[in-house]
């Protein structure tokens, strides 16, 4: 497996733990059923990261400045 420090080939896996995985898979199933389109758990996680990573990072940075 590639090294996380290797900028050209970062490790392809991020551990989220079994509880988060089950919640994500459950959400993907519910979305698939309600939308009529197949929504994979990985696509759901990618969308969450794309949408909220910058916001959460800014919140953490602000908390560390205020602490």
N, C-alpha and C positions, 0 to 999 in steps of 0.2 A: 504494500500500500504506500502511496506517495506520502511524503512528509508534509505536515501542516506548514512548516516554514519554507517549503519549496514553492516559490511564488508562481512558477509555471504550472505546477501540477498539485494543487491543494488536495487534501484528503477529501474524498467524495461523501463522507458520512459525518453527520452531526448527531450526537446522541441526545434524544429528547426524553427518554425514559418510558417505561411501559404504560403509565397512567396517561401521559400526554399522547402517546401513540394511539391508545384505545379511544380516547376522546376525539382525536383527529379522524381516525378511521370511521367512528360512529357518525361524526358530522358529514363526512364525505358520502356515506351511505344515505343519510337523510337528504342531503342536497341532490344526490343522484335521483332519489325517488321523487322528490318534489319538483325538480326541474325537467326531468325526462332526459337529461344529458348525463353521461358518465363523468363524474368528478372524482378524481383519485385523491387519496390522502396527501400524496406528494405535491400535487398541483395546488391543493388547498394550503399547505404549509408554504410553498413558494409564493403564493399570493399574499399571505399574511406577512411574510418577511418583506416582500417588495413594498407593501403598503405601509407597514408600521415600524420598520427598523429605524428609520431616521428620526421619527417622532420619539420612540422609546429611548434612543441614544441621547437625544437632546434633553429629555426628562432626567435621565441618570446624570448627565453632565451638570445640569442645573442643581440637582440635589447635592452633588459633591461640592459644588461651589458654595452652597448655602450651609453646608455642615461645618 
